[in-house]
Structures are given as C-alpha cells and as structure tokens.
Amino acid sequence: MPGPLAGVPTAMKDLHSERGKPLCSSSAAIKHPVMDADSPAIRALRDAGLVSIGATVSAEFGVSAVTESPLHGVAINPWNAERISGGSSGGAAVAVASGILTVAHGSDGAGSIREPASYCGLVGMKASRGRVPSNGVGWASEGVLTRTVEDTAAALDALAAAELPHWYRPPERSRSFLEAARTDPPPLRVAVSTMPALPVEVDPEASRVVEAVADLLADLGHDLVRRDIPGLDPARLQEPFETYWSCISAGYTIEDEDSLDPLNAYLRQRALQTDTLAYVSALDSLVAQSIPMYALWRDVDVVLTPTSAIPAPRVGEVGTAPGEDPIKGLHRVEALAAMTFPANLLGLPAISIPVIDAVPTPLGAQLIGGPQRDDVVLSLAGQLERARPWRGRVPMI
C-alpha cells in the first residue's frame, strides 16, 4: 500500500546515510563511501512514500551553524544573496525556500533545522528526544523543513510511526500530530524569554519578533508571563558546551587534514587534546546544569523565544578567517545556536515559525514545549499560522 506521503519529492541531508548513495558529510577531507542502508529516519520517510531526488549540502560534519561547505560550496539565502542560509541544514532550507521542494530532510543537534528555518522564512521543528527513529538517543534529531506547520506535522507523523531501533519508547499519542496542528489549543500559559544559553547580545530585531508573537498570543487568549529558564547561565554553559562540540569531528577518519574547514581543523585539534575525563566531566556538567531548567515547564506549557539571537550574518562572516584566533570563529558559531541549544540539551520539542518580516532576511520565533508535548507545540504553531498566515511570503527569486 502506498504510504501517506506517496510520490512527494524530497532530498536528504548529506550528513546521514542514504542507501546506494555516497555519504560525503559535505567534507573534502574524508572518503565518500556508498552506503548500503538508510538511516532510520530516512528509511521512515521512504516508507511513508517520499521520493528522494538528491542530497542537500550541509555544513562540514554538521558542526558549523553556517552552510559553507569546503566540498560543495555555499548555500546562499534565497531572500538575500549576501546572507547565510543558516546551518547545518542550510541546503535543505534553500531547497524549500526557493520552491524546489515542499519538504526537505534535515537534522538538528543544536539548532541545525530551526536556525535555517528562521533565516529562510520556513517552519522547522526538532521533535522530543526519542520521538524520531535514530541509531541512538542523544541531542540530535532528524526531521524536516517545510513551508507550513501542517506539512511538518504530517512528516513527523510518518517519522513517529516508524519502528524505533533503540530502547527508549516515548509515550503513546492520543491523536496524530497533523490533527494537533489543525486544532486550536485551549488557553495556554506561555513564558516569554529572550535570554540566550550562550554568551551573545540579543539583537533588537530578534526581540521585536518575540514581542510581535507575544502580542498575537495574548490576542488569541493565551496567558503570558515574563520568565527566563531557571538555572540557565551562559557563562557556565559555554566551556562544557565547547568541549562537547569540539569532539564531534573526532569520530571521522580524516584523509586530508589540509582540506578541513578551518573551524573543524581547530575543533579536531582541540578534541585530540581532550582526554576522556575532561569529556565526561563536560557532559556531566551539562546534565547537572539542565536539571533545574525543567522546572519552568511545571508552571507553563510553552516557552516563547527568538529562534535566532541575531539576524543572518553575511556569507563568510562566521567562519574562521586566515590568521585569526579560531576561538573567535567558534564564538560566532555559538552566537547562532544560543537560543536553540537548550531544547537539544533538555530533549524538548521546539519549533521555529516565520511570523513577521525582518531585515536583512526573515527571523523566526521559537516555541519550546514540555517533555513529549510535541502535540502542544504543533497545535500552538498551527493556531499562529492560521491567525497570521505566512505561506504566501516567498523570496523574489
């Protein structure tokens, strides 16, 4: 029997295994083996009937918050060719924003779906930890980028229906995610915050996005409170986050060190100098810091934040320049993940939605739900989309 999304074209992010195709991870520094199996999420999308027409460019190893691949080049923002599309699922965002696709596969380890969605005027969601099939239960989650909340919900239904290959089983759902997206929620208690998780000054444009959404939520009958996530301390989170993040590329067998993106070259050297105790201590610190944060969702249903603390930088601004201290490049990457990273750390569902125009490119608002309340996040996002539709907002390309 055909799947529920039979015949819909898509493309898979070049960071995850796709049967019969080379896995490049957008890097010129590694071999590109032809894969003999799909990743669990890609297999679930295939089983739902989506047809892959190719691969989309990613940041190298998915590490950077910009999609400027040493192998494939730059994924330019369709709204403004001088600006980044975000990362690491920037190629997927460009494919949807430019009208090539209605849905594209992506993945999100610290905001890599939501940030490109924010900068490209799209919907991008990271589901609750364990909701999407994967080879492990960690910070990262595969998903999709789309133009509408309903399209995102339909894809999440397909992903969540797949057999999970790991031990964790999320709670059973009382309704489909698509039904949730189509149904207005009851009045919710929404916390409004512009506090970043990593050191960065939040741009007034990002604050303006949040205030516009907050006003709309109040008009829709929701109860708003001004409250930051308890225990969130950017200065304390930064060092263990950097230790953890620097070790991502250490798992790759590098064939040509000179071909690495300068940021990854720095992170790889940093990882090789990090012993096991330091790595485990960093993870322990992140987990310990996360525990008091969950308390906020005992008092509220959803937290509203900017998706991006700053407007889209210019192409080439975020990476490490020749001769520059590479830590500066890492800090610029952190600034782009400062609002999205907490949902990954906490394993909470979070969605970026385009609500108002901003310059020089769109900016999104982020809704973070409580544990395993993907349905609430989609329901509220769907209500906002119906109240102020954005589907017709497309780049003039």
C-alpha positions in Angstrom: 0.0 0.0 0.0 1.3 3.5 -0.8 2.5 5.5 2.2 0.7 8.6 3.3 3.2 10.9 1.6 3.4 8.8 -1.6 5.1 10.5 -4.5 6.1 13.7 -2.7 9.7 14.6 -3.8 12.3 15.4 -1.2 16.0 15.5 -0.7 18.1 14.1 2.1 20.7 16.0 4.0 24.3 15.0 3.1 25.1 14.1 6.7 23.1 10.9 7.1 23.2 7.5 5.4 21.1 7.1 2.2 21.1 3.7 0.6 23.0 3.5 -2.7 24.5 7.0 -2.4 27.9 8.2 -1.2 28.0 9.8 2.2 30.1 13.0 1.9 29.2 14.8 5.1 30.0 17.9 3.0 33.7 17.3 3.5 36.6 17.1 1.1 38.8 15.7 3.8 37.2 12.2 4.1 36.4 9.3 1.8 32.9 9.1 0.5 31.7 5.5 0.8 28.5 4.4 -1.0 26.1 3.5 1.8 24.3 0.1 1.9 21.5 1.2 4.2 19.3 4.3 5.1 19.5 6.0 8.4 16.4 5.0 10.5 14.8 8.4 9.9 15.5 8.4 6.1 14.1 4.9 5.9 10.9 6.1 7.7 10.5 8.9 5.2 10.9 6.5 2.3 8.4 4.1 3.9 5.9 7.0 4.1 6.3 7.4 0.3 8.6 10.4 0.0 10.8 10.1 -3.1 14.4 11.4 -2.8 15.7 13.3 -5.8 19.1 14.0 -4.4 21.1 15.3 -1.4 21.3 18.8 0.1 24.5 20.4 1.2 25.3 20.6 4.9 27.9 22.3 7.0 31.0 20.0 7.1 30.2 17.2 9.6 27.2 19.3 10.7 29.4 21.2 13.1 29.1 24.8 12.0 25.9 27.0 12.1 26.6 28.1 8.5 26.4 26.0 5.3 29.6 26.9 3.6 31.0 23.5 2.7 34.6 23.1 1.6 33.3 20.4 -0.8 30.0 21.7 -2.2 30.3 25.5 -1.7 27.9 28.0 -0.1 24.1 27.5 0.3 23.1 31.1 -0.3 19.9 32.5 1.3 17.2 33.0 -1.3 15.9 36.1 0.4 19.3 37.9 0.3 22.2 36.5 -1.6 24.7 38.3 0.6 23.4 36.5 3.7 23.8 33.0 5.1 21.0 30.4 5.0 21.9 29.1 8.4 23.2 25.6 9.2 23.8 23.0 9.3 20.7 22.1 7.3 21.2 25.2 5.1 20.9 23.3 1.8 17.6 21.8 2.8 16.3 25.2 3.8 17.4 26.8 0.5 15.7 24.0 -1.5 12.3 24.6 0.3 12.5 28.4 0.4 13.4 28.7 -3.3 10.4 26.4 -4.2 12.4 23.4 -5.4 10.8 21.2 -2.8 7.9 21.4 -0.4 9.7 19.3 2.2 13.3 18.5 2.8 15.1 16.2 5.3 17.3 17.8 7.9 18.8 17.2 11.3 19.2 19.3 14.5 21.9 18.9 17.1 21.9 22.4 18.5 19.5 24.2 16.2 20.5 22.9 12.7 16.9 22.7 11.5 15.4 25.6 13.4 18.1 28.2 12.6 17.9 27.7 8.8 14.1 27.8 9.1 14.4 31.1 10.9 16.7 32.7 8.3 14.8 31.3 5.3 11.2 32.0 6.4 10.3 28.4 7.0 8.9 26.0 9.6 11.5 23.8 11.2 10.9 21.5 14.2 13.1 19.4 16.4 11.0 16.7 18.0 11.2 15.4 21.5 14.1 13.2 22.4 13.4 9.7 21.2 10.3 10.6 19.1 12.1 10.2 15.8 13.9 6.9 14.9 17.6 7.1 15.2 20.6 4.9 16.0 20.8 6.5 19.4 19.0 8.7 21.9 21.0 11.9 22.1 20.9 15.6 21.5 20.4 15.4 17.7 17.1 14.6 16.0 16.4 14.2 12.3 13.3 16.0 10.9 12.2 18.2 8.0 12.0 21.8 6.8 8.7 22.9 5.2 6.6 26.0 4.5 3.7 25.1 6.8 3.0 23.7 10.2 0.7 21.0 8.7 3.4 19.8 6.4 5.8 19.5 9.3 3.2 17.7 11.4 2.5 15.2 8.5 6.2 14.4 8.2 6.5 14.0 12.0 3.6 11.5 11.9 5.5 9.5 9.3 8.7 9.6 11.3 7.0 8.8 14.7 5.1 5.8 13.1 8.4 4.0 12.4 9.8 1.2 14.5 12.3 2.7 16.9 15.7 0.9 16.8 16.6 1.9 20.4 15.5 1.0 23.9 13.6 4.2 24.6 9.9 4.4 23.9 8.1 7.7 24.1 4.5 7.9 25.4 1.7 6.8 23.2 -0.1 9.6 21.3 -3.8 10.2 21.8 -4.0 11.9 18.3 -1.9 12.4 15.3 0.4 15.3 15.0 -1.4 16.5 11.9 -4.7 16.6 13.9 -2.9 18.6 16.6 -1.6 21.1 14.1 -5.1 21.6 12.7 -6.7 22.1 16.1 -6.5 25.3 18.2 -5.2 24.6 21.7 -7.1 25.7 24.8 -5.7 28.8 26.5 -2.1 28.1 27.4 0.3 29.6 29.8 3.3 30.9 27.8 6.6 32.1 29.2 8.3 34.8 27.2 12.1 35.0 27.3 14.9 36.5 25.3 17.7 35.1 27.4 20.4 33.2 25.4 22.0 30.0 26.5 25.5 31.0 25.3 27.1 34.5 25.6 25.7 36.8 22.9 23.9 40.1 22.9 20.4 39.6 21.5 19.7 41.9 18.6 16.7 44.3 18.8 15.3 42.7 15.7 15.1 39.3 17.5 13.4 40.9 20.4 10.9 42.6 18.1 10.0 39.2 16.6 9.2 37.8 20.1 7.2 40.8 21.1 5.1 40.6 17.9 4.3 36.9 18.6 3.6 37.6 22.3 1.1 40.3 21.3 -0.6 37.8 18.9 -0.7 35.1 21.6 -2.3 37.5 24.0 -4.9 38.4 21.4 -5.6 34.7 20.9 -6.4 34.4 24.6 -3.2 32.8 26.0 -1.8 33.8 29.4 1.7 35.3 29.1 4.4 35.6 31.7 7.9 37.1 31.5 10.2 34.4 32.8 13.6 33.0 31.9 14.6 29.4 32.1 15.8 28.8 35.7 19.5 27.8 36.1 20.3 29.0 32.6 23.8 30.6 32.9 25.5 31.3 29.5 29.0 31.7 31.2 28.7 28.3 32.9 27.4 26.5 29.9 29.9 27.8 27.4 33.0 25.8 28.4 31.4 22.3 28.7 29.4 23.0 25.5 32.7 23.8 23.6 34.4 20.7 25.0 31.4 18.5 23.9 31.1 20.2 20.5 34.8 20.1 19.6 34.7 16.3 19.8 32.1 15.8 17.1 34.6 15.7 14.2 36.9 13.4 16.2 34.8 10.4 15.1 35.7 10.8 11.4 38.7 9.2 9.7 40.4 12.2 8.1 42.2 11.5 4.8 43.4 15.0 4.1 43.8 17.3 7.2 44.6 20.3 4.9 41.1 20.1 3.3 39.2 20.6 6.5 37.2 23.7 7.1 39.4 25.9 9.3 36.9 25.7 12.2 36.8 21.9 12.0 40.6 21.8 11.8 40.7 23.8 15.1 38.0 21.7 16.7 39.7 18.5 15.7 43.0 19.5 17.3 41.1 20.6 20.4 39.4 17.3 20.5 42.7 15.3 20.2 43.9 17.3 23.2 40.8 16.5 25.3 41.2 13.4 27.5 38.3 11.1 28.4 37.9 12.5 31.9 37.6 16.1 30.6 35.0 15.0 28.0 32.9 13.0 30.6 33.2 15.9 33.1 31.9 18.3 30.4 28.9 16.1 29.7 28.2 15.7 33.5 28.3 19.5 33.9 25.8 20.0 31.1 23.4 17.4 32.5 23.7 18.8 36.0 23.0 22.3 34.7 20.0 21.1 32.8 18.2 19.6 35.8 16.8 22.8 37.3 15.8 24.1 33.9 12.9 21.6 33.6 11.1 23.3 36.5 9.8 26.0 34.2 7.6 23.6 32.3 5.9 22.6 35.5 4.5 26.2 35.6 4.0 26.9 31.9 3.0 25.0 28.8 5.3 26.6 26.2 8.3 29.0 26.3 8.5 31.6 23.5 12.0 32.8 22.5 13.7 34.2 19.4 14.9 31.3 17.2 18.0 33.4 16.3 19.6 35.9 18.6 21.0 37.9 15.7 19.9 38.5 12.1 21.6 36.4 9.4 25.3 37.3 9.1 26.9 37.9 5.7 28.3 35.0 3.8 31.9 34.4 5.1 31.5 36.4 8.3 31.0 33.5 10.7 33.9 31.1 9.8 37.5 31.4 10.9 39.5 33.9 8.8 43.1 33.2 7.9 45.5 34.0 10.7 42.6 34.7 13.1 42.4 33.1 16.6 40.0 30.2 15.7 38.2 30.5 19.1 36.6 33.7 17.7 35.1 31.7 14.8 33.7 29.2 17.4 32.2 32.0 19.4 30.5 33.4 16.3 29.0 29.9 15.7 27.9 29.7 19.3 26.0 33.0 18.9 23.9 31.4 16.2 23.0 28.5 18.4 22.4 30.5 21.6 18.6 30.3 21.5 18.2 26.8 20.1 20.7 24.8 22.1 18.6 24.4 25.3 15.9 22.3 23.6 18.6 19.9 22.5 20.1 19.7 25.9 16.8 19.2 27.5 15.3 16.9 24.9 12.3 19.1 24.5 10.2 19.7 21.4 10.8 23.1 19.7 9.6 24.7 16.5 10.7 27.8 14.6 7.9 29.6 12.8 8.1 32.6 10.5 5.7 35.3 11.8 6.8 38.7 10.6 9.2 40.3 8.1 12.6 41.3 9.4 15.7 42.6 7.8 18.1 41.6 6.1 16.3 38.2 6.0 13.4 36.6 7.8 13.7 35.8 11.5 11.7 33.1 13.3 10.1 32.8 16.7 10.7 29.6 18.7 8.1 27.7 20.7 9.6 25.2 23.2 7.1 22.7 24.7 7.3 20.5 27.8 8.6 16.9 27.8 7.0 14.9 25.0 4.4 17.6 24.3 5.1 17.8 20.5 1.3 18.0 20.0 1.0 21.2 22.1 3.9 22.9 20.2 2.3 22.0 16.8 -1.2 23.0 18.0 0.0 26.4 19.0 2.2 26.9 15.9 -0.8 25.9 13.8 -3.0 28.5 15.5 -0.5 31.2 15.0 -0.2 30.3 11.3 -3.9 30.5 10.8 -4.1 33.8 12.7 -1.3 35.4 10.6 -0.6 33.2 7.5 2.9 33.2 6.1 2.7 30.7 3.3 2.5 33.5 0.7 5.7 35.1 1.9 8.3 33.9 -0.6 11.6 35.3 -1.7 11.6 37.2 -5.0 13.9 34.9 -6.9 
